[in-house]
Amino acid sequence: MAMGGQVRNLARYMTDRLDPWDRALLAALDSPPPQGLLTLQELAGAAEVSPALVEVVVREGFLTPRAHEPELMFDPADVRPVKAGLALVTAGLPLGELLDLARRTDEALRPIAEQAVEVFSRFIRDAVEATSSSAEEASTRLVAAVQSMLPATGHLVEHYFRQLLAEGARRRLGQ
C-alpha cells in the first residue's frame, strides 16, 4: 500500500474513534470554502507569483495546503498573505529574511495556538458537553463556537501584532 493510502486509512481510523461532536468540529474545520479550493498553479496565478515561489513558501511551512491529494489544494484566502509577502519582497525585504521571520513566527505562535486549543477544550467544549441535552446539540453549539472564535482570535492577534510593530518602529525612531 502506498504511503498516502496508509495515511488516509489512519486518518479514517482516527476519525471513526472521535466523539460525534469532535467529528462535527473536524468536518467544520475541514469543509472547503464556498468558492472551492485552488490548485498550486491557480494560487500562484491569483497571487501573481511563480508556482516555484509558492512551493518554497509551502516547503518552509509558511503556507499550509488544505488538501494534498491528488495535488496540493489551497484556500482562496491564501492569496491575500501570498500577495502580502510579495509586497514585502517588492518593497525590498529579502525573501530569505521574510522566510526567517515566518519560521520564527511559527516557532513562537505554534505553542500558543496549541495552548489556545487546550483552553477551548477545557472551558468551552467541556461546558457545552455538560449543558447539552444531546450529541447533536453539543455538535451544533461547538461548531458555532469554533466558527465565531477562530476569526475573533485572528483579529485579536493581528491587532496586537500591529500594535507591537508600531511600538517597535516608534522605539527605533527614538520616540
N, C-alpha and C positions, 0 to 999 in steps of 0.2 A: 504494500500500500504506500502511496506517495506521502511525503511529509504533510502536505496540505490536507489530505484525506484524514490523516491521524489527528491533526489539529481540529478539523471540523467535527470529528467523532467525539473528541474530548470535550469540545465546547458544547456539543449537543448533550453529552452525558451530564456535564456540569449544570447546564440549563434545566435539564429534566429534574435535577435534585433541588432546585430552588423552590421556595415557597411561592404560592400564587401571586402575592404582592410583589415579590422580587422579580418574578417573570414579567409582570406588568411594567415594573420600573425599567428592566432591561430592554423590553420592547420599545418603551417610550424613548429611551436614550439612543437606541439603535435605529429608530424609524427614519427613513430617508426624508429629506426636506421635501416640501410640496413640489418644488420645481425640479426635483431629481438630482442625481449626483453627476459630477463631471469627471471625465477621464483626465489623465495627466495632461494630455495634449490640449483638451478643452480648457483646463485650468490655466495652462501656460498661455494659450491664446487670449483668454479673457483678461488675464493679468498683464498681458503684453510683455512676457518674458520668455526665454528659451525653455523648452522642456528639460534641458540639461540642468538649468538653474533650479527648477522645481525639484528635480531628482536630488540635487545637492541639499536643498533645504529639507527634504524628506529624510534623507540619509542622516543628516545632522540632528534629526528629531524635532526640528522647529515647526514642522507641519505633519500632522498625522492623518493618513488616509482613513476614510470611513469604511472602506472595504479593500480587500487585497486580491480577491479572485472574482472573475477571471483576470482582471487587471486592477491597478490602483484606481480607486474612485474617491473623489473629494466632494465635500460640501461646497455649494456655491459661495457660502460665506467665507471660504478660504481665499477667495480672490482678493478681498479687501486687505488682509495682512500681507499677502504677497506683494500687492501694489505698494503698500506702506513701506515694506522692506526695500523695494526697488527705488522708491522716492528717497530713502535714506542713502542708498548707494549712489544714486544720481547726484545727490547733493554733496557727495564727496566722502562719505563714510566707506572705508574699505570693506569689501564683502567679508573678509576674514575677521575683522573686528566685529561686524554685525553678528556673524555666526558665533563668535566667542561670547558676546553679550547674550545671545539666545541660549547658549549652553549654560551659562552661569545663571540666567533667569530660571531655566528649567530646574537646575540643581537647587535653587532657593525655593521655588514655588511648589515643586512636586511634593515634598513632605508636608507643606501647609495644606495642599489640596487633599492629601490622604487624611490629615487630621480633620479637615472640614467634613469629609465623608463620614468619619467616625463620629463626629459631633452630631451630624444629621441623624445617623443611625441611633445614637443614644437618646437624643431629645425629641426628634420628630417622629422617626419610624416607630420607636417603642410606644410613644404616646398615641399615635394613630392606631397601632395594633391593639392597644389596651382599650381604646374607646370606640372601636368599630364593631358593628354588630355582625359583620360577615367579611369573608376574604375579599369579596367583590368591592364592598365599601372601602376596605383598607386599601385595596389596589387603586381605586379611583382617587382617594384622598392623597395617597403617597405620590402618585403620578402628578397630580395637581401641585403638590408641594414642591416637587423637584422642578417642574416646569416654571414655577414662579421664582424659586430660589436660585437656579442657575443664572438667569440673566441679572438678577439683583446682585448676586455675588460678583459677577463680571463687571457690572457698573461700579460697584464699591471698590474693587481692586484697581480698575482703570483710573477712577477719580483719585484714589490715594497715590497711585504711581505718578500721575501728572503733578500732584502737589509736591511729591518728592523731587521730581525733575526740576520744577520751578524753584524749589528751595535750594537745590544744588547749584543751579545756574546763578541764583542771587548770591550765594556764598562765593562762587567763583568770580563774580563781578565785584566782590567786596561790599556787598550791600547787606 
